């Protein structure tokens, strides 16, 4: 069985080799990068604030404490305790600013988990060998009672407008939230990327769109194709600008010392052995040229 989340699908589509290294070989750094940690913290604080701020006075303090107790200094990639503590204070301040800008929003769901086998949205044919899992950040209720599927994004600068039109994660989340599909139904699901922009003056920006049956069919076809490639062992490198922020770049580019510092000697040796195995070519006894 293959289980797809938004992270797995986006990883394979951006670079199949990265998918292989992370999800097949298990190449992971023992410490989380500061960017990832702080993004996760802000997500956690904002979601807690939206859910509980009318019921718990010190909700942000409690949410911050629980997050950093779980994400200790030893598990995070900060150089010093000072940087680690500064990150806590900065995330708390920014989360407060984001919540102030969001104002009193009504959330139908927070961190809603949905699991399902892949289903064709029109024929309703199921593929139990392919499972989809989604953790929907928020489902907000609009003034007219309509539900908007939201994915929070913590970013460092103002994003390009219109990403909500093409973001695969929004298609996946809208697909999952639309279950069960109904014959002859033509969905038009409101979706939004809500950017939490971590500039000097924190900003919140909504990028809104909709998802239709055509998007769901496209997602279905993508999942079938990606699952087929994985089952057949089709993984290839897709180098580009995204290598600049990929944790596996040091391994792919043969930067041994950086890779050892990132993953540890044991993981690096396992990676080298796996690469040697994958690069073996067995020629037949007789080759017709």
Backbone bond lengths (Angstrom), bond angles and torsions (degrees), N, CA, C in turn:
res aa  C-N    CA-C-N  psi(-1)  N-CA   C-N-CA  omega(-1)  CA-C   N-CA-C  phi
1 X - - - 1.463 - - 1.528 110.05 -
2 X 1.319 116.22 140.91 1.457 122.45 176.48 1.519 108.38 -111.91
3 X 1.327 116.87 128.12 1.461 122.01 178.71 1.526 108.92 -110.19
4 X 1.324 115.57 121.84 1.456 121.25 179.63 1.526 110.75 -106.36
5 X 1.321 115.00 132.89 1.459 123.05 166.81 1.519 106.61 -115.11
6 X 1.327 117.29 176.82 1.468 118.89 177.53 1.522 110.43 -62.69
7 X 1.343 116.67 -36.73 1.464 120.07 -178.52 1.518 111.09 -66.40
8 X 1.324 116.88 -43.26 1.461 119.68 -179.25 1.523 111.36 -65.59
9 X 1.319 117.22 -44.77 1.462 119.88 179.94 1.523 111.22 -63.21
10 X 1.322 116.81 -48.50 1.465 119.59 -179.09 1.520 111.90 -64.55
11 X 1.334 116.81 -34.87 1.465 119.77 178.53 1.515 110.72 -65.00
12 X 1.329 117.70 -47.00 1.464 119.80 -179.71 1.525 110.74 -63.21
13 X 1.321 117.32 -42.83 1.460 120.14 -176.89 1.524 112.26 -67.99
14 X 1.334 117.70 -30.32 1.465 119.66 178.23 1.520 111.59 -80.98
15 X 1.345 117.44 -37.98 1.465 121.21 179.18 1.526 109.38 -163.18
16 X 1.335 118.12 103.34 1.460 120.64 -179.95 1.525 113.51 -57.19
17 X 1.338 117.99 -31.87 1.464 120.27 178.52 1.529 110.48 -65.51
18 X 1.312 117.22 -39.29 1.465 120.30 177.10 1.523 109.99 -61.78
19 X 1.322 116.60 -41.52 1.471 119.74 176.74 1.521 109.93 -58.27
20 X 1.326 115.98 -46.67 1.466 119.52 -179.22 1.526 110.82 -59.86
21 X 1.325 116.44 -47.79 1.467 120.15 -176.51 1.527 111.50 -63.73
22 X 1.314 117.23 -41.09 1.464 120.31 -175.91 1.524 112.29 -79.68
23 X 1.341 116.84 -47.86 1.463 119.98 -168.77 1.524 114.43 -100.62
24 X 1.313 117.85 -21.56 1.462 120.47 177.34 1.524 110.60 -98.33
25 X 1.336 116.93 -48.22 1.466 121.06 -178.10 1.530 111.99 -86.98
26 X 1.329 117.42 -22.02 1.466 120.56 -179.58 1.515 113.95 75.99
27 X 1.331 116.84 35.00 1.469 121.77 -179.86 1.528 108.96 -80.47
28 X 1.310 117.13 101.35 1.460 121.48 -178.36 1.522 110.32 -137.18
29 X 1.307 115.45 144.16 1.456 120.51 175.14 1.524 109.60 -75.42
30 X 1.335 118.19 138.40 1.471 119.67 178.09 1.521 113.18 -67.92
31 X 1.350 117.00 -15.86 1.458 120.83 178.84 1.530 109.95 -117.98
32 X 1.327 116.02 136.53 1.460 121.24 178.39 1.522 110.10 -78.91
33 X 1.328 116.11 141.53 1.463 120.26 -179.89 1.528 109.94 -67.44
34 X 1.337 117.72 147.18 1.466 120.46 178.53 1.525 113.42 -54.18
35 X 1.332 117.19 -39.04 1.467 119.80 179.80 1.518 110.96 -61.05
36 X 1.337 116.46 -44.87 1.460 120.69 179.43 1.523 111.17 -65.54
37 X 1.328 116.42 -43.74 1.468 120.80 -179.15 1.526 110.76 -60.90
38 X 1.321 116.66 -47.89 1.462 119.91 -176.30 1.526 111.62 -69.22
39 X 1.334 116.85 -36.64 1.461 119.20 175.35 1.518 111.50 -62.50
40 X 1.338 116.09 -42.71 1.466 120.38 178.39 1.521 111.15 -64.55
41 X 1.332 116.38 -39.75 1.465 120.64 179.56 1.526 110.94 -62.38
42 X 1.313 116.81 -47.36 1.467 120.23 -178.81 1.525 110.50 -63.59
43 X 1.342 117.00 -41.59 1.466 120.07 174.17 1.523 110.29 -53.68
44 X 1.333 115.17 -50.83 1.462 121.64 -176.35 1.527 111.01 -59.91
45 X 1.319 117.21 -45.55 1.459 120.93 -177.61 1.529 111.75 -68.05
46 X 1.322 117.14 -43.32 1.463 120.01 -179.21 1.525 110.48 -65.51
47 X 1.322 117.34 -43.86 1.465 119.75 178.73 1.525 111.30 -62.88
48 X 1.329 116.68 -42.22 1.465 120.08 177.76 1.523 110.96 -63.59
49 X 1.334 116.45 -39.89 1.453 120.12 179.55 1.514 112.68 -64.30
50 X 1.332 116.44 -43.56 1.467 120.32 178.91 1.526 110.51 -63.48
51 X 1.325 116.72 -39.88 1.462 120.57 -175.10 1.530 113.23 -76.53
52 X 1.342 116.65 -40.18 1.465 118.89 -167.06 1.529 116.05 -119.60
53 X 1.326 119.94 -2.95 1.469 118.28 -169.42 1.526 113.18 -65.47
54 X 1.341 118.71 -20.85 1.461 120.44 176.85 1.526 112.16 -83.79
55 X 1.353 116.36 -8.40 1.464 119.65 -176.18 1.521 113.12 -118.31
56 X 1.327 118.05 -23.93 1.465 121.55 -177.29 1.524 108.18 -127.07
57 X 1.329 116.62 118.45 1.469 120.97 -175.23 1.526 112.56 -62.74
58 X 1.330 116.58 -43.58 1.468 120.38 -175.65 1.522 111.35 -105.05
59 X 1.334 115.92 40.73 1.467 119.97 -174.85 1.526 111.78 -59.37
60 X 1.338 118.52 -40.60 1.462 119.79 -178.28 1.522 111.13 -67.55
61 X 1.315 117.07 -40.02 1.464 119.84 178.25 1.526 110.85 -61.10
62 X 1.337 116.29 -44.49 1.459 120.00 -179.73 1.527 111.36 -66.88
63 X 1.330 116.15 -43.06 1.466 119.95 -179.60 1.525 110.92 -64.48
64 X 1.332 116.80 -40.78 1.463 120.68 178.93 1.524 110.75 -64.23
65 X 1.324 116.35 -44.73 1.463 120.13 -179.76 1.518 111.20 -60.27
66 X 1.331 117.39 -45.85 1.469 120.29 -178.25 1.524 111.27 -65.47
67 X 1.347 116.83 -37.75 1.468 119.58 -179.54 1.518 111.03 -64.58
68 X 1.333 117.24 -48.39 1.467 119.72 -174.54 1.523 112.21 -76.52
69 X 1.334 118.07 -21.94 1.465 119.41 171.79 1.524 110.71 -66.52
70 X 1.325 115.91 -32.92 1.467 120.55 178.35 1.523 111.38 -80.95
71 X 1.319 116.43 -34.71 1.467 121.52 -178.76 1.527 108.63 -104.75
72 X 1.310 115.72 77.60 1.460 121.75 -176.24 1.527 111.01 -72.29
73 X 1.314 115.95 165.87 1.462 121.78 179.48 1.523 110.94 -55.55
74 X 1.333 116.75 -39.14 1.470 121.20 -177.30 1.524 112.11 -65.99
75 X 1.325 118.15 -23.40 1.463 121.90 -177.79 1.525 112.45 -95.33
76 X 1.323 116.82 -5.39 1.464 120.92 -176.59 1.530 110.43 -113.22
77 X 1.323 115.76 153.71 1.458 120.29 -174.39 1.509 115.05 -89.30
78 X 1.323 118.17 35.95 1.464 120.54 176.20 1.522 109.82 -82.91
79 X 1.334 115.61 145.30 1.460 120.44 -178.66 1.526 111.84 -74.14
80 X 1.332 116.96 -36.55 1.462 120.46 -175.33 1.529 110.50 -135.34
81 X 1.338 115.23 161.22 1.458 120.52 174.47 1.527 110.60 -62.23
82 X 1.334 116.55 -33.47 1.456 120.11 178.87 1.520 112.06 -60.82
83 X 1.340 116.75 -44.04 1.460 120.89 177.97 1.528 110.67 -64.07
84 X 1.318 115.80 -39.71 1.468 121.95 -179.77 1.528 110.51 -62.22
85 X 1.331 117.37 -46.18 1.461 121.60 -179.82 1.527 111.36 -69.84
86 X 1.329 116.69 -36.59 1.465 120.42 177.95 1.529 110.67 -63.79
87 X 1.331 116.72 -37.26 1.462 121.15 178.44 1.526 110.80 -63.60
88 X 1.331 116.61 -39.82 1.462 120.11 178.41 1.527 110.85 -60.42
89 X 1.325 116.00 -47.10 1.467 120.45 -178.93 1.527 111.33 -64.88
90 X 1.333 116.48 -41.17 1.464 120.44 -178.49 1.522 111.00 -66.27
91 X 1.325 117.43 -44.20 1.465 120.99 179.42 1.525 110.81 -61.82
92 X 1.325 116.60 -41.61 1.464 120.88 179.74 1.528 110.60 -62.47
93 X 1.327 116.33 -46.76 1.464 120.64 -179.54 1.524 110.87 -62.42
94 X 1.338 116.72 -44.79 1.458 119.84 -178.00 1.525 111.38 -67.65
95 X 1.331 117.79 -39.49 1.464 120.61 178.51 1.525 110.82 -61.52
96 X 1.329 116.85 -40.59 1.467 120.24 176.36 1.526 110.83 -59.62
97 X 1.329 116.04 -44.42 1.468 120.44 -179.71 1.525 110.88 -64.27
98 X 1.325 117.32 -41.86 1.466 120.55 179.83 1.530 110.67 -63.50
99 X 1.320 117.23 -43.12 1.464 120.35 179.74 1.525 111.33 -64.99
100 X 1.315 117.30 -38.10 1.465 120.29 177.39 1.523 110.52 -61.58
101 X 1.332 117.02 -39.90 1.462 120.38 -179.30 1.521 111.82 -74.03
102 X 1.333 117.14 -35.22 1.464 119.88 178.16 1.519 110.95 -64.42
103 X 1.320 116.25 -36.42 1.454 120.12 -179.60 1.522 111.72 72.88
104 X 1.331 116.64 -164.54 1.471 120.55 -176.89 1.530 112.27 -80.71
105 X 1.305 117.48 84.58 1.464 121.57 177.51 1.526 109.32 -92.07
106 X 1.337 115.76 153.07 1.460 121.76 178.42 1.517 108.98 -105.14
107 X 1.314 116.62 119.73 1.466 121.60 -179.31 1.524 109.75 -106.29
108 X 1.320 115.92 123.10 1.479 120.79 174.36 1.513 110.31 -74.61
109 X 1.329 116.25 -36.70 1.463 121.63 179.01 1.527 109.11 -142.51
110 X 1.328 115.79 149.52 1.463 123.45 171.10 1.523 107.37 -129.91
111 X 1.332 117.17 131.20 1.470 121.49 -179.69 1.529 110.75 49.82
112 X 1.324 115.58 52.76 1.465 121.79 -179.91 1.523 109.62 -79.15
113 X 1.328 116.58 121.20 1.463 120.45 177.71 1.524 109.41 -95.31
114 X 1.343 115.08 132.62 1.459 121.69 176.76 1.522 107.94 -132.40
115 X 1.335 116.60 130.93 1.463 122.88 176.85 1.519 108.57 -124.28
116 X 1.328 116.07 139.55 1.454 119.52 179.49 1.517 109.98 -160.10
117 X 1.340 117.70 150.22 1.466 117.92 165.97 1.522 108.87 -67.97
118 X 1.313 116.71 155.43 1.459 120.50 176.72 1.529 108.87 -63.69
119 X 1.326 115.97 128.87 1.464 122.24 -178.18 1.519 108.73 -128.08
120 X 1.332 116.19 132.34 1.463 118.34 173.68 1.524 107.77 -69.03
121 X 1.335 118.64 126.36 1.464 119.99 -172.18 1.522 114.67 -70.12
122 X 1.338 117.79 -13.51 1.468 120.26 -179.95 1.525 110.91 -106.33
123 X 1.336 117.12 -53.14 1.466 120.15 -178.33 1.521 112.05 -79.23
124 X 1.335 117.35 -18.94 1.473 124.60 -178.54 1.530 112.92 66.54
125 X 1.341 116.63 16.92 1.464 120.52 174.64 1.525 109.12 -67.84
126 X 1.343 116.56 132.68 1.462 121.61 -178.75 1.524 111.44 -100.27
127 X 1.331 115.21 148.63 1.463 122.50 175.03 1.529 107.58 -124.03
128 X 1.329 117.77 87.58 1.474 120.46 -175.15 1.517 113.65 -64.36
129 X 1.336 117.76 -16.34 1.464 120.43 179.05 1.531 112.26 -78.18
130 X 1.330 117.33 -9.50 1.467 122.48 178.16 1.525 108.13 -122.50
131 X 1.323 116.73 119.76 1.464 121.53 -178.50 1.521 110.05 -114.10
132 X 1.318 116.01 138.52 1.461 122.03 176.13 1.524 109.25 -108.68
133 X 1.328 115.86 135.42 1.461 122.40 177.48 1.518 109.09 -129.00
134 X 1.311 116.08 133.29 1.460 119.69 177.90 1.509 111.69 -137.89
135 X 1.333 116.06 139.33 1.462 122.68 170.63 1.528 106.30 -111.13
136 X 1.314 116.03 97.98 1.461 121.17 -176.59 1.526 108.46 -78.22
137 X 1.341 116.74 119.62 1.462 120.42 -175.51 1.524 111.68 -55.45
138 X 1.324 116.19 -52.61 1.465 120.41 -179.01 1.522 109.86 -150.60
139 X 1.307 115.21 149.63 1.462 122.09 164.35 1.523 105.69 -121.24
140 X 1.334 115.92 107.67 1.462 121.45 -176.60 1.524 110.51 -92.88
141 X 1.324 115.65 146.76 1.459 122.14 179.26 1.522 108.58 -100.10
142 X 1.347 116.03 122.45 1.456 121.02 -178.43 1.516 112.85 -82.12
143 X 1.334 117.28 176.79 1.471 122.10 -178.65 1.522 113.19 -59.64
144 X 1.337 116.51 -30.94 1.460 120.33 -179.56 1.523 112.55 -93.24
145 X 1.328 116.26 7.45 1.458 119.94 179.35 1.512 114.39 87.37
146 X 1.342 117.52 1.02 1.457 120.17 179.06 1.527 109.80 -76.68
147 X 1.336 115.62 151.44 1.461 121.84 -177.48 1.527 109.92 -100.48
148 X 1.320 116.48 132.24 1.468 122.47 179.18 1.518 109.06 -115.56
149 X 1.320 116.33 123.31 1.465 122.72 179.40 1.524 108.50 -82.28
150 X 1.336 116.15 122.95 1.467 121.66 -171.04 1.520 111.09 -119.38
151 X 1.329 115.41 137.15 1.463 121.74 170.33 1.525 107.64 -119.24
152 X 1.330 116.46 122.19 1.464 121.33 178.79 1.521 110.23 -80.62
153 X 1.319 116.38 139.01 1.460 121.99 178.32 1.528 109.28 -130.36
154 X 1.314 116.95 118.83 1.461 121.58 174.13 1.521 108.30 -91.40
155 X 1.338 116.83 118.97 1.468 121.46 -174.86 1.523 109.86 -134.16
156 X 1.335 115.35 163.70 1.466 121.49 -176.84 1.525 113.31 -94.72
157 X 1.333 117.57 -15.90 1.469 120.31 -178.00 1.530 108.90 -148.08
158 X 1.315 115.33 166.61 1.460 120.63 179.43 1.528 109.93 -59.71
159 X 1.325 119.05 125.16 1.465 121.51 -176.02 1.524 111.83 -79.64
160 X 1.305 114.13 168.82 1.458 119.71 174.48 1.524 109.54 -70.78
161 X 1.302 116.59 133.84 1.457 121.26 -179.80 1.533 109.85 -70.36
162 X 1.316 116.34 142.66 1.457 121.27 175.63 1.510 115.31 98.39
163 X 1.333 118.16 0.46 1.464 119.66 179.11 1.523 111.62 -62.07
164 X 1.333 116.84 -26.52 1.465 119.12 179.26 1.526 111.83 -63.52
165 X 1.322 117.55 -21.85 1.469 121.19 179.47 1.518 112.22 -71.94
166 X 1.339 116.72 -25.35 1.468 119.69 -172.80 1.525 113.50 -121.15
167 X 1.326 118.84 -5.56 1.466 121.19 -174.72 1.524 110.99 -65.91
168 X 1.337 115.84 119.29 1.459 120.61 -178.21 1.521 111.48 -64.95
169 X 1.344 117.28 -34.00 1.462 119.37 -178.79 1.522 111.77 -62.53
170 X 1.327 117.80 -34.71 1.456 119.80 177.34 1.521 111.23 -68.67
171 X 1.330 116.68 -35.97 1.461 119.74 175.57 1.519 110.36 -64.08
172 X 1.336 116.44 -45.23 1.465 120.35 178.86 1.522 110.81 -60.30
173 X 1.326 117.42 -46.83 1.462 120.36 -177.37 1.530 111.78 -66.66
174 X 1.335 117.13 -40.54 1.466 119.83 177.97 1.527 110.55 -65.43
175 X 1.324 116.32 -39.40 1.477 121.88 176.19 1.521 109.77 -57.87
176 X 1.328 116.45 -50.11 1.464 120.73 -177.77 1.526 111.28 -65.40
177 X 1.331 116.74 -38.52 1.464 119.64 -177.81 1.527 111.47 -72.91
178 X 1.326 117.56 -19.94 1.465 121.42 -178.83 1.526 112.85 -83.35
179 X 1.329 117.30 -8.98 1.463 120.06 -179.11 1.527 110.83 -66.82
180 X 1.355 117.40 146.01 1.463 127.02 -4.56 1.531 111.22 -78.85
181 X 1.330 115.67 145.22 1.453 119.99 178.09 1.526 109.89 -69.70
182 X 1.321 115.40 147.76 1.456 121.26 178.24 1.520 109.02 -116.75
183 X 1.328 115.25 137.99 1.462 120.30 178.76 1.529 109.69 -59.49
184 X 1.302 115.83 138.72 1.463 124.63 177.85 1.531 113.48 71.80
185 X 1.334 118.28 2.19 1.466 120.00 179.50 1.523 110.14 -79.34
186 X 1.321 116.53 142.28 1.464 122.24 177.84 1.527 108.06 -121.78
187 X 1.328 117.18 90.76 1.460 119.91 -175.33 1.525 112.47 -70.19
188 X 1.320 115.38 151.74 1.467 122.78 171.11 1.521 105.58 -141.70
189 X 1.321 116.20 79.90 1.454 123.03 -169.16 1.529 110.42 -85.76
190 X 1.334 119.02 121.72 1.470 120.19 174.17 1.530 110.60 -65.54
191 X 1.320 116.23 134.11 1.468 122.10 178.50 1.528 108.28 -136.20
192 X 1.331 115.41 160.59 1.471 118.60 178.77 1.514 110.48 -156.90
193 X 1.317 115.26 140.15 1.454 121.65 163.42 1.523 106.26 -92.39
194 X 1.317 116.65 121.73 1.461 120.73 177.38 1.522 107.16 -105.47
195 X 1.324 115.40 106.57 1.463 121.10 -176.42 1.527 110.22 -85.96
196 X 1.322 115.12 127.93 1.457 122.56 172.37 1.526 105.83 -101.99
197 X 1.325 116.25 97.85 1.462 122.01 -168.48 1.524 109.24 -91.19
198 X 1.330 115.63 116.06 1.467 121.93 -171.48 1.535 111.72 -91.31
199 X 1.317 116.30 52.60 1.463 121.32 175.21 1.532 109.32 -84.62
200 X 1.338 116.07 -179.89 1.474 119.94 -178.80 1.533 110.72 -53.57
201 X 1.327 114.99 -41.81 1.466 120.20 171.54 1.524 107.08 -107.46
202 X 1.331 119.03 104.47 1.472 121.09 -175.68 1.528 111.56 -56.90
203 X 1.341 115.12 141.36 1.458 121.12 -178.44 1.522 110.07 -133.43
204 X 1.329 115.76 150.54 1.462 122.54 172.55 1.523 107.78 -113.21
205 X 1.330 116.61 132.30 1.462 120.55 -178.91 1.524 109.46 -133.64
206 X 1.342 116.48 126.62 1.461 122.69 177.24 1.526 109.32 -94.73
207 X 1.319 116.41 128.75 1.466 122.94 173.67 1.527 105.91 -120.04
208 X 1.336 116.85 106.64 1.462 121.16 -168.31 1.525 112.23 -108.88
209 X 1.336 114.87 151.82 1.456 121.53 177.73 1.530 108.01 -158.97
210 X 1.324 116.20 -165.14 1.469 121.78 176.38 1.519 109.32 -140.04
211 X 1.325 115.37 160.25 1.455 121.54 175.85 1.525 109.49 -124.11
212 X 1.348 114.58 136.40 1.458 121.63 -175.18 1.521 110.24 -121.15
213 X 1.317 115.44 -178.75 1.461 120.70 178.61 1.525 111.29 -59.40
214 X 1.323 117.66 -36.49 1.469 120.36 179.63 1.525 110.94 -60.93
215 X 1.324 117.73 -38.46 1.467 121.04 177.13 1.525 110.74 -64.85
216 X 1.333 116.72 -39.74 1.462 120.12 -178.09 1.530 111.12 -67.86
217 X 1.327 116.88 -38.21 1.468 120.04 176.82 1.527 109.91 -65.35
218 X 1.324 116.86 -40.85 1.466 120.55 177.32 1.527 110.68 -61.13
219 X 1.328 117.72 -44.07 1.465 121.28 177.49 1.519 110.85 -60.62
220 X 1.318 116.58 -43.48 1.471 121.27 177.90 1.523 110.59 -57.12
221 X 1.325 117.00 -47.19 1.468 120.63 -178.96 1.529 111.64 -65.53
222 X 1.326 117.14 -38.95 1.465 120.70 177.58 1.520 110.30 -61.75
223 X 1.318 116.96 -46.39 1.468 120.40 -179.01 1.521 111.40 -62.03
224 X 1.323 117.51 -41.57 1.471 120.00 178.58 1.525 110.86 -62.76
225 X 1.343 116.41 -43.45 1.463 120.79 -177.60 1.521 111.27 -67.89
226 X 1.331 117.64 -45.71 1.464 120.83 -179.42 1.523 110.31 -64.17
227 X 1.324 117.27 -41.96 1.468 120.65 178.52 1.527 110.73 -61.09
228 X 1.319 117.08 -39.71 1.468 120.97 178.62 1.523 111.10 -63.64
229 X 1.323 117.31 -43.82 1.467 120.54 178.71 1.526 111.13 -62.65
230 X 1.318 117.08 -42.16 1.463 120.35 -179.84 1.519 110.88 -64.95
231 X 1.327 116.84 -45.24 1.464 120.61 -179.61 1.522 111.65 -61.49
232 X 1.328 117.05 -33.40 1.461 121.32 -178.76 1.524 112.67 -90.52
233 X 1.324 116.91 3.04 1.458 120.34 177.58 1.510 114.60 71.96
234 X 1.331 117.09 29.69 1.466 120.89 -179.61 1.531 109.71 -90.32
235 X 1.320 116.50 97.48 1.463 122.62 178.04 1.529 107.79 -128.97
236 X 1.317 117.14 131.49 1.462 120.63 -178.65 1.527 109.44 -143.47
237 X 1.328 114.61 154.38 1.465 120.66 179.16 1.524 109.90 -76.76
238 X 1.306 115.81 140.23 1.460 121.84 177.74 1.525 108.58 -128.87
239 X 1.352 117.64 71.86 1.470 120.72 -173.71 1.523 112.01 -65.67
240 X 1.317 114.92 147.85 1.462 120.70 179.64 1.513 110.31 177.49
241 X 1.314 115.61 -165.34 1.461 120.52 -176.91 1.520 111.56 -61.93
242 X 1.350 116.80 -27.72 1.464 119.59 -179.22 1.525 112.27 -66.33
243 X 1.336 118.03 -16.55 1.473 119.93 175.52 1.532 110.98 -60.87
244 X 1.339 116.73 -25.81 1.465 120.70 -176.15 1.519 112.23 -62.69
245 X 1.337 117.45 -28.74 1.468 119.52 -178.83 1.533 112.09 -117.40
246 X 1.327 117.05 19.14 1.468 121.18 179.32 1.526 110.04 -93.20
247 X 1.329 117.30 129.31 1.465 121.47 179.47 1.523 112.20 -63.13
248 X 1.340 116.92 -25.77 1.461 120.28 -176.34 1.522 113.34 -87.72
249 X 1.332 118.31 -0.23 1.467 120.74 -174.58 1.518 112.22 -57.93
250 X 1.320 117.79 -39.90 1.469 119.95 -178.18 1.519 111.31 -62.68
251 X 1.322 117.12 -33.72 1.465 120.15 177.32 1.523 110.47 -70.76
252 X 1.323 117.22 -49.71 1.463 120.69 -177.80 1.526 112.10 -61.27
253 X 1.339 117.09 -36.78 1.458 121.17 -176.79 1.528 112.68 -90.65
254 X 1.325 116.95 6.35 1.459 120.63 175.52 1.511 114.85 69.49
255 X 1.325 117.48 27.45 1.470 121.28 179.38 1.528 108.22 -88.11
256 X 1.328 114.90 82.94 1.463 121.28 -168.04 1.525 113.28 -58.01
257 X 1.319 117.81 -49.01 1.460 119.99 -175.97 1.534 111.72 -63.97
258 X 1.328 116.32 -41.27 1.465 119.67 177.91 1.518 110.82 -65.74
259 X 1.338 116.27 -40.97 1.465 120.23 179.87 1.524 111.32 -64.14
260 X 1.330 116.94 -41.29 1.469 120.57 179.00 1.524 110.13 -65.01
261 X 1.336 116.61 -40.96 1.465 120.24 178.44 1.527 111.40 -65.00
262 X 1.335 116.40 -31.92 1.466 120.85 -177.89 1.519 112.31 -81.41
263 X 1.347 116.05 -46.44 1.461 120.07 -170.96 1.523 114.43 -108.53
264 X 1.323 117.27 -18.89 1.459 120.81 -174.97 1.519 111.07 96.91
265 X 1.332 116.33 154.40 1.461 122.04 -176.91 1.527 111.76 -61.39
266 X 1.321 118.10 -43.50 1.468 120.77 -176.65 1.526 111.48 -61.29
267 X 1.323 116.53 -44.56 1.464 120.19 179.75 1.525 110.93 -67.41
268 X 1.335 117.12 -39.29 1.461 120.59 177.89 1.521 110.95 -62.13
269 X 1.325 117.87 -43.14 1.463 121.06 178.70 1.529 110.65 -63.77
270 X 1.319 116.40 -39.12 1.471 119.77 178.34 1.523 110.46 -65.37
271 X 1.319 116.43 -38.45 1.462 120.61 177.05 1.517 110.76 -63.37
272 X 1.338 117.98 -44.98 1.466 121.91 -179.98 1.523 110.75 -60.87
273 X 1.324 117.11 -44.60 1.465 120.81 179.39 1.526 110.96 -62.43
274 X 1.315 116.13 -41.05 1.463 119.84 179.73 1.522 110.89 -66.06
275 X 1.325 117.70 -40.45 1.457 120.99 178.51 1.523 111.66 -63.03
276 X 1.330 116.74 -41.23 1.462 120.20 177.80 1.522 110.66 -62.10
277 X 1.316 116.54 -41.51 1.467 120.18 179.17 1.521 111.06 -64.34
278 X 1.326 117.17 -42.79 1.461 120.86 -176.96 1.520 112.29 -71.25
279 X 1.343 117.19 -22.62 1.458 120.35 -177.71 1.525 113.19 -92.04
280 X 1.321 116.62 -1.49 1.465 119.37 177.88 1.524 109.74 -68.42
281 X 1.312 115.46 136.53 1.464 121.31 177.24 1.519 107.70 -124.41
282 X 1.308 116.30 119.78 1.459 121.61 179.45 1.522 109.09 -98.31
283 X 1.330 115.26 108.80 1.459 120.23 179.42 1.524 110.18 -84.57
284 X 1.331 117.75 145.12 1.472 120.00 175.40 1.525 110.09 -67.04
285 X 1.332 116.00 161.67 1.465 120.55 -178.31 1.524 111.58 -59.26
286 X 1.323 116.09 -37.73 1.465 119.75 179.71 1.522 108.44 -124.31
287 X 1.318 115.85 127.67 1.458 120.50 -179.17 1.523 108.33 -116.18
288 X 1.330 116.26 124.58 1.460 120.60 177.57 1.523 109.06 -86.22
289 X 1.308 116.90 116.67 1.460 121.68 -179.68 1.522 110.18 -95.07
